[in-house]
Amino acid sequence: MNLYREGYGSVKGIVGPLLLVSGVREAGFGERVLIETPDGLRTGQVLQVDGDLCAIQVFEGTMGLHSGGTTVWLERDIVRIPVGISLLGRVLDGRGRPVDGTPLAFVEKTIPVNGLPLNPVARTSPNAFVETGISTIDLMNTLVRGQKLPIFSGAGLPANRLAAQIVRQASVPGKDTSFVVVFAAIGITAREARYFLDDFEKTGALNNGVFFINLASDSAVERLLTPRMALSVAEYFAFEKGYDVLVVMTDMLHYCEALREISAAREEVPGRRGFPGYMYSDLASLYERAGCVHGCAGSVTQIPIITMPDDDMTHPVVDLSGYITEGQIVLDRNLHDRGIYPPVNVLPSLSRLMNKGIGKGRTVPEHRSMADQLYAAYARSRELERLKLIVGEEGLSPLEHRYIRFGSAFEKQFVNQGESRRDLLSSLEESWKSLAELPVSELYRLPDDLVSSRMARGKED
């Protein structure tokens, strides 16, 4: 640590999690600082520089600080995290410190938490199917290696349960090694943290990943640091060690609320619902760290989890995340209330990179046409459910009744798979069972020869 004694100044004020210091010479944006107080040492980061006046984020919070007897030292370095293979199986706090207090062993080097910029020309298009073991994702909203695919969830819906299931099940078919998981919990409760750690320990996922836990009781400043720590570790394993890395970040709403708190303390002009106007670019600086690089065997695949306040998909955090990322998986409260798990509503869900990872030579030739058939039939069944409320059952034709039966079978058999893992072929089989409720003439999105062979096989069975 290089302390620059002439770099300290006098504390002019304390605003929320920020320390305002004047008389600082040659401070740099993002520079680490050491704060010496009569009660001990704290750490921070330069957030804003205006002449000799600095705004400093204090990682431990500003509670108990006062201007008298407080000295700020510049460390002439940015925030870094130590990395090495020994990180696997470790649980760290939001600032990269081991939760159990045991120092990290065999550290290879330290890297900046803001990551190293990638040459856009060096990036390659994601093109490998990732099997999550969840039918509504694998068959209808396929995740591709190197993609960023968020989960939009209402409050109280089992997004955390779904995330834990994806962590223990996800794999790239054809590869002997499974994903290295980097899990970042942002602003969660102690009960939620215990749930994740217990689940990962029970299933063995804990031994194949790096886990960052930032609790709701930790400072807002640390919430801004947690996902950057996690993504820096992911980039190290992916682009330097050649691993396929799955990054799960929950909950990005808590991250953005911390961003809003810091922005309000800086007295910035608020944007939509009080969030700062630069939230789009800030989120992009995190989401765009997913991808594949030419000549590198590794990849970074992201699954951010975002809570929708009041189930509102137009909320700024949800809305902007949808623009930056490559689709979304939407959890539905009505499905959840009917006991269906995972309660994925496939109609508003979308994977924009799905076509790059499916089809002949990647999954199965009929993958796209089967997904289209299921979408079309399920959308029709939902429309007819609403129509039935108006005209009654007697007002529907026999074919329309069959569509309603298909919708019920689709939700109960295909969507409602529980905690069990389904490979893609099992998901296809379940889709055929649901489509059996419809006449062959309605399976017009599937190739005729495929439908004929399936019907012939069904007669033999």
C-alpha positions, 0 to 999 in steps of 0.5 A, a space after each residue: 500500500 502506497 500512502 501519499 501523505 501530502 494527499 490528505 485534506 480536511 473533512 468538510 462534511 458527511 452526506 449519507 455514505 459520502 465523505 466530502 474532503 477538501 484540500 486533496 491534490 491530484 486525486 483520481 476517479 476510482 482511487 482507493 483511500 484509507 480513512 483514519 479515525 480515532 475509532 480505527 481505520 476505514 476504507 473508501 473510493 474516490 467517487 467525484 473530483 472537483 478541483 481540490 474537493 473530493 466525494 469519497 464513498 466509505 465502504 464501512 459506512 459513515 456512521 460515527 464519523 466526524 470531521 475532527 480527528 479524521 484523516 484521509 490518505 490516498 493509496 494511489 491505486 484503484 480497487 482490486 481483488 486477488 484471484 487464483 484457482 484457490 478462490 473456488 469453493 470460497 464464500 466472500 463478502 461484497 468487498 472480496 474478503 473471506 466470510 470465514 476469516 481464513 485468508 486466501 491461499 495461492 493468490 496468483 495476482 490482483 486485478 481491477 474490479 472494473 475489469 479490463 476493456 475487451 476489443 469489440 472485434 475480438 468478441 465472437 457471437 454466442 453459438 452454443 446451447 446451454 442446457 439448464 434442465 428447465 423445459 420453458 427455458 431450454 425448449 422455448 427461450 434457449 440460453 446460449 453460452 455467452 448470453 446475458 438473460 435476466 429473470 424478471 420476478 415479482 416480489 415473493 415469487 421463487 426467483 431465488 429458488 429458480 436461480 439455485 436450480 439453474 446453478 446446480 443444473 446448467 451445463 454445455 452439452 458435449 463438454 466434459 466440464 460443467 460451468 464454474 459458477 460465480 454467484 453474487 448476492 446483492 442486498 439480500 437478507 441473512 435468511 436468503 443467504 443461508 438458503 443459498 449457501 445451504 442449497 449449494 453445499 447440499 448439492 455440491 455446487 459450492 465446490 465449483 464456484 465463487 460466492 459473494 454475499 452482500 447482506 441488506 445490513 451492509 453499506 449501500 456503497 458495498 452493493 455497488 462493488 459486489 457485482 464488479 468483484 464477481 464479474 472480475 473473478 468471472 473474467 479471470 476464470 473465463 478469459 485467462 483460465 479457459 472456463 465456461 463461467 455462469 454468473 448469477 446476480 441477485 437482486 439487481 433492483 437492490 443494486 440500482 436502489 443503492 445507486 439511487 441513494 448515492 446519487 441523491 447524496 451527491 445531489 444529482 438531478 434525478 431521472 425516472 422515479 428518482 434513479 440517476 440519469 446515467 443508470 442505463 450506462 452503469 447497468 450496461 457496464 455490468 451486463 456487457 461484461 458477458 460474452 465470448 472472445 475469439 481464440 479463447 475457450 472460456 465464456 461468461 454467461 450472465 443471469 441477472 435476477 431483477 425484482 419488478 416492484 408491483 409486478 411492473 415491467 415498465 419500472 426503470 430498472 426492469 425496462 432498462 435491463 430489458 434494453 441492454 440484455 438479450 431477452 428475459 425470463 418472466 415469472 408469473 404470479 397467477 401460475 405461482 398462485 396455482 402451485 405451478 413451479 417454475 412459474 415461467 410465463 412463456 408468452 412475455 419471455 424471450 431469448 433473442 439469441 435462441 436461434 444461434 444455439 439451436 437447430 440441426 447440429 446443435 440441438 434437434 432440427 425441429 427445435 425452432 418449429 416446436 417452440 413456435 408451435 407451443 407459443 402459437 397454441 398456448 397464446 390461442 388457449 389464453 385468448 380463449 380462456 378470456 373469451 370463455 369468461 364472456 360467452 360461457 362454455 356453451 359459446 365455444 366450439 369443440 376445437 376451442 375447447 380442445 385448445 383450452 384443454 391443451 393450455 391446461 395440459 401445457 401448464 400442468 405437464 410441461 411448465 410444472 416440472 418442479 425441482 426435477 431436471 429435464 434434458 432437452 429430449 425429455 422436454 420435447 417428449 413433454 411438449 408432444 404429450 401436451 400437443 396430443 390435446 389438439 387435432 393434427 390439422 392444428 399442428 401446422 407449424 411443425 413439419 408434416 413428416 415429423 407429425 406423421 412419424 410421431 402419429 405413427 409412433 403413437 399408434 405403435 405404442 
